[in-house]
Amino acid sequence: MNFEEYIFGQNESEDIIVFEKMYSANYRIVYNYAAHFITDHSIRMDIVQDVYSYVWENRATLQIHKSFKSYLLTACHNTCINYINKRKVRQRHASHVLGQSYKHVDGYEAIFEQELRTKIEAT
């Protein structure tokens, strides 16, 4: 069976078999493509998992006009860009929050600030 021409949503047991074949055939390609945008291994794995989860959950309604591989790479690209943009927003927000001066800096606020800085630097 040519899984590039397979239409999902008609038979769930066949859907599972075809999806597993598509996953096996394309996982490494999609993962390596994500490496162009994301350096962290675990984040790349999460992104690829998100892409495949989305495809599986929406398999009956997806409109794939080119190849399945092309669809996966485009979805991976968009997911990576969304992740990067969200990370930038979080970093800007954290920088803004940490840049504010505190009126009453006691021991607890100083500890909280240091913990927050450590967490931000870790991401």
Backbone torsions as a table, in degrees:
resi	resn	phi	psi	omega
1	MET	NA	130.6	176.2
2	ASN	-82.9	106.0	-174.5
3	PHE	-73.7	-12.4	176.1
4	GLU	-67.9	-25.4	-178.1
5	GLU	-104.0	4.0	-177.0
6	TYR	-70.5	139.7	177.4
7	ILE	-106.7	116.6	-179.6
8	PHE	-73.4	160.0	172.2
9	GLY	94.3	-0.1	-178.7
10	GLN	-96.1	-32.3	-178.1
11	ASN	-150.4	111.0	-173.0
12	GLU	-62.1	-38.2	-179.4
13	SER	-66.7	-38.0	174.8
14	GLU	-69.0	-37.1	177.3
15	ASP	-55.9	-44.2	-178.6
16	ILE	-63.3	-45.8	-178.9
17	ILE	-62.9	-47.5	-178.9
18	VAL	-65.7	-42.0	179.4
19	PHE	-61.4	-43.3	177.9
20	GLU	-61.1	-39.2	177.5
21	LYS	-66.2	-43.0	178.6
22	MET	-63.1	-41.6	179.2
23	TYR	-61.3	-50.4	-178.7
24	SER	-61.6	-39.9	-176.8
25	ALA	-72.8	-25.0	-171.2
26	ASN	-120.5	-9.1	-173.8
27	TYR	-55.8	-53.2	-176.3
28	ARG	-61.7	-38.2	179.2
29	ILE	-63.6	-46.0	-179.5
30	VAL	-67.2	-42.6	178.8
31	TYR	-60.4	-46.3	179.7
32	ASN	-65.9	-34.8	177.2
33	TYR	-64.7	-39.9	178.6
34	ALA	-62.3	-26.5	179.9
35	ALA	-64.9	-18.8	175.9
36	HIS	-68.3	-21.4	-175.1
37	PHE	-115.0	-35.5	-171.6
38	ILE	-121.3	124.1	-178.6
39	THR	-86.8	-27.8	-176.4
40	ASP	-75.6	122.9	-177.5
41	HIS	-57.7	-47.7	-175.8
42	SER	-68.0	-34.6	177.4
43	ILE	-68.8	-40.3	176.0
44	ARG	-60.1	-43.2	178.8
45	MET	-61.8	-41.9	178.5
46	ASP	-62.6	-41.9	-179.5
47	ILE	-64.4	-45.8	179.3
48	VAL	-63.4	-40.6	177.1
49	GLN	-61.5	-42.0	178.4
50	ASP	-61.6	-41.1	179.4
51	VAL	-62.2	-49.7	-179.2
52	TYR	-66.7	-36.2	177.3
53	SER	-62.8	-43.1	179.0
54	TYR	-62.1	-44.2	179.9
55	VAL	-61.1	-45.5	-178.4
56	TRP	-64.4	-45.7	-177.3
57	GLU	-67.5	-25.7	-177.3
58	ASN	-114.5	19.2	-173.2
59	ARG	-58.2	-32.8	-176.5
60	ALA	-76.0	-19.5	-175.7
61	THR	-116.5	-0.4	-179.2
62	LEU	-65.7	141.2	175.7
63	GLN	-111.7	96.5	-179.5
64	ILE	-101.8	110.6	-174.4
65	HIS	-93.4	-22.0	176.6
66	LYS	-112.3	-148.6	179.5
67	SER	-78.6	159.2	177.5
68	PHE	-62.5	-39.8	178.7
69	LYS	-60.6	-44.4	178.3
70	SER	-61.8	-41.1	178.0
71	TYR	-61.7	-45.6	-179.7
72	LEU	-61.9	-42.7	-179.2
73	LEU	-66.7	-38.4	176.8
74	THR	-66.0	-43.1	178.7
75	ALA	-63.9	-40.4	177.7
76	CYS	-63.2	-45.3	178.5
77	HIS	-56.9	-50.0	-178.7
78	ASN	-64.1	-39.5	179.3
79	THR	-66.3	-40.3	177.1
80	CYS	-63.2	-46.1	179.8
81	ILE	-62.2	-42.8	177.7
82	ASN	-61.4	-42.1	178.8
83	TYR	-62.0	-46.3	-179.5
84	ILE	-61.4	-44.1	179.9
85	ASN	-63.7	-41.9	178.4
86	LYS	-64.6	-39.6	178.8
87	ARG	-64.0	-39.6	178.1
88	LYS	-63.7	-41.5	178.5
89	VAL	-62.7	-45.0	178.3
90	ARG	-60.8	-40.8	-179.9
91	GLN	-67.1	-41.5	177.5
92	ARG	-63.3	-43.5	179.6
93	HIS	-63.0	-45.3	180.0
94	ALA	-63.6	-40.5	177.6
95	SER	-62.9	-39.6	178.6
96	HIS	-64.7	-46.1	-178.9
97	VAL	-64.4	-44.7	-178.9
98	LEU	-71.1	-23.8	-179.7
99	GLY	-78.6	-15.7	179.6
100	GLN	-72.8	142.7	177.5
101	SER	-86.5	145.2	179.8
102	TYR	-95.6	138.0	178.4
103	LYS	-74.4	-39.3	-178.6
104	HIS	-126.6	93.0	178.7
105	VAL	-93.9	104.5	174.6
106	ASP	-105.7	-173.8	-176.7
107	GLY	-59.1	-39.8	-177.5
108	TYR	-67.8	-42.8	-179.8
109	GLU	-66.0	-37.6	178.4
110	ALA	-65.2	-40.7	177.9
111	ILE	-65.6	-44.4	178.7
112	PHE	-60.1	-44.7	-179.4
113	GLU	-61.9	-43.7	179.9
114	GLN	-64.5	-41.5	178.3
115	GLU	-63.9	-40.4	179.5
116	LEU	-65.6	-43.6	177.6
117	ARG	-60.0	-42.9	179.3
118	THR	-61.2	-44.5	179.8
119	LYS	-65.2	-39.8	-179.3
120	ILE	-66.3	-43.8	-179.7
121	GLU	-65.6	-27.6	179.6
122	ALA	-74.2	-20.6	-178.9
123	THR	-91.4	NA	NA
